Amino acid sequence: MHLVIGNKNYSSWSLRPWMALSMAGIPFRETVIPLDTPDTAALIARHSGAGRVPVLYHGRQVVWESLAIMEYLAELFPEKNLWPKTISARAMARAVSNEMHAGFSALRNACPMNIRRAPKPVPLNDAAKRDIARIEQLWRECRAKFGKGGKFLFGRFSIADAMYTPVVSRFETFAIPVAEDTRAYMDTILNTAAFRAWREAALKESWIVPSDEVD
């Protein structure tokens, strides 16, 4: 497995399959491409006709798009249970993952992922506040219906958790006020060995993406 990603401080879409691979214990190597540099587009074009990272290589197989990569991993390693075991839990996990994939643009725009950022709030418009409320509602419903077997959304770590890991990071670095159960879930993600390793690497990076440096 070879995962091509953007730099770890900013690349939320890269973090998702990286977390899935790491939490599942699937060996892989990585190539990091710094974002927003004069060479970025050319470097990514070597790997992706879509012009985006992440990209996964597995032998001759090439998979792009975060969720597609994780679906591929789930099919290739069914014993890792990257989706929940029961059909009802899988249906909900896929639904919340796709809602993350397609939505919450107001939150993304107001609070870009920036792991180096010292926690500090910013003014949020009503659309961003609605995104935050919806995410808290989703996490609460997942935990209530299917999370009793562990601390993650569906008990054990799944693709749904990988999809929301960058949101956890955003909530943390933008000091978003959240409910106690939301805070408990955030702490679960932030304290995984995988996220701590990603964060440690992100803090060592020197690249700057000005558009993601929100005051």
KEMILUM-335820 format. One line per 3 residues: number of its first residue (from 1); for each residue x, y, z of C-alpha. Coordinates in steps of 0.02 Angstrom, whole numbers, plus 50000, padded with zeros to 5 digits. Last residue first. Layout:
NUM> X:Y:Z | ...
***
This chain:
215> 49649:51724:50631 | 49618:51597:50491 | 49777:51525:50415
212> 49694:51412:50287 | 49706:51538:50145 | 49889:51568:50186
209> 49943:51387:50158 | 50110:51378:50251 | 50238:51238:50240
206> 50352:51214:50391 | 50297:51041:50447 | 50349:50977:50618
203> 50179:51009:50696 | 50097:50903:50562 | 50208:50754:50603
200> 50158:50759:50786 | 49976:50781:50736 | 49978:50628:50624
197> 50060:50524:50762 | 49933:50585:50891 | 49793:50544:50770
194> 49853:50365:50750 | 49890:50335:50934 | 49711:50381:50973
191> 49692:50520:51101 | 49616:50649:50984 | 49482:50527:50927
188> 49423:50478:51102 | 49441:50658:51162 | 49322:50715:51025
185> 49196:50582:51078 | 49201:50644:51257 | 49183:50825:51200
182> 49030:50780:51098 | 48954:50693:51250 | 48988:50847:51356
179> 48906:50967:51233 | 49009:51079:51121 | 49081:51255:51117
176> 49197:51265:50965 | 49375:51308:51018 | 49431:51335:50838
173> 49575:51213:50856 | 49472:51079:50942 | 49313:51086:50838
170> 49421:51087:50682 | 49518:50933:50740 | 49357:50841:50779
167> 49295:50889:50606 | 49455:50817:50532 | 49416:50651:50621
164> 49239:50646:50552 | 49271:50537:50399 | 49389:50423:50495
161> 49255:50397:50627 | 49130:50347:50494 | 49259:50230:50418
158> 49252:50131:50578 | 49330:50124:50752 | 49238:50011:50874
155> 49075:50057:50958 | 48984:50132:50810 | 49028:50314:50840
152> 49184:50270:50940 | 49196:50240:51127 | 49153:50056:51132
149> 49016:49925:51123 | 48875:50046:51162 | 48899:50145:51004
146> 48758:50082:50893 | 48598:50176:50928 | 48650:50304:51059
143> 48825:50331:50988 | 48761:50354:50812 | 48623:50471:50869
140> 48742:50579:50971 | 48868:50590:50831 | 48733:50641:50708
137> 48660:50773:50825 | 48832:50847:50858 | 48861:50855:50671
134> 48693:50940:50643 | 48727:51070:50778 | 48897:51109:50702
131> 48825:51127:50528 | 48688:51241:50593 | 48820:51350:50677
128> 48914:51360:50512 | 48756:51417:50423 | 48717:51545:50558
125> 48885:51631:50539 | 49032:51593:50652 | 49149:51721:50730
122> 49316:51640:50772 | 49366:51543:50927 | 49546:51508:50979
119> 49644:51347:50998 | 49823:51379:50939 | 49833:51332:50755
116> 49960:51197:50713 | 49824:51074:50665 | 49749:51186:50533
113> 49589:51114:50460 | 49485:51254:50386 | 49358:51332:50505
110> 49242:51456:50420 | 49247:51373:50249 | 49236:51196:50314
107> 49096:51243:50433 | 48995:51322:50294 | 49031:51176:50178
104> 48952:51051:50296 | 48903:50932:50158 | 48948:50804:50026
101> 49079:50695:50110 | 49009:50723:50284 | 48835:50671:50228
98> 48917:50524:50141 | 48996:50467:50304 | 48834:50492:50400
95> 48740:50385:50274 | 48873:50251:50263 | 48878:50231:50452
92> 48688:50228:50458 | 48677:50088:50329 | 48820:49994:50411
89> 48731:50001:50579 | 48572:49931:50502 | 48666:49797:50406
86> 48761:49735:50558 | 48950:49719:50557 | 49003:49901:50563
83> 49113:49961:50417 | 49301:49956:50437 | 49276:49781:50505
80> 49462:49735:50492 | 49416:49557:50440 | 49340:49626:50280
77> 49514:49679:50221 | 49502:49707:50032 | 49321:49761:50035
74> 49346:49882:50180 | 49507:49947:50102 | 49417:49984:49939
71> 49279:50074:50032 | 49415:50175:50120 | 49493:50227:49955
68> 49322:50271:49884 | 49288:50381:50035 | 49451:50476:50016
65> 49447:50504:49828 | 49573:50410:49720 | 49608:50226:49693
62> 49750:50155:49587 | 49768:49967:49567 | 49928:49905:49486
59> 50001:49851:49654 | 49900:49946:49782 | 49917:50132:49753
56> 49806:50251:49852 | 49778:50432:49803 | 49740:50572:49924
53> 49752:50698:49844 | 49681:50804:49705 | 49710:50847:49523
50> 49572:50733:49461 | 49695:50653:49341 | 49789:50596:49495
47> 49964:50530:49528 | 50085:50628:49420 | 49957:50769:49418
44> 49986:50791:49605 | 50166:50844:49577 | 50120:50961:49434
41> 49982:51044:49534 | 50091:51066:49689 | 50246:51137:49604
38> 50210:51324:49629 | 50158:51286:49809 | 49983:51278:49881
35> 49992:51104:49955 | 50148:51006:50000 | 50148:50829:49930
32> 50179:50692:50059 | 50217:50515:50000 | 50164:50375:50116
29> 50203:50194:50151 | 50076:50065:50204 | 50047:49925:50329
26> 49865:49896:50378 | 49844:49911:50566 | 49659:49954:50553
23> 49686:50117:50648 | 49829:50165:50533 | 49742:50125:50370
20> 49581:50211:50423 | 49674:50362:50493 | 49772:50384:50332
17> 49609:50363:50236 | 49536:50516:50327 | 49691:50623:50352
14> 49714:50647:50165 | 49544:50731:50151 | 49587:50848:50294
11> 49748:50907:50213 | 49803:51057:50316 | 49936:51014:50443
8> 49971:50846:50366 | 50040:50900:50200 | 49943:50823:50057
5> 49935:50635:50033 | 49995:50493:49922 | 49961:50325:50003
2> 50063:50173:49952 | 50000:50000:50000
***
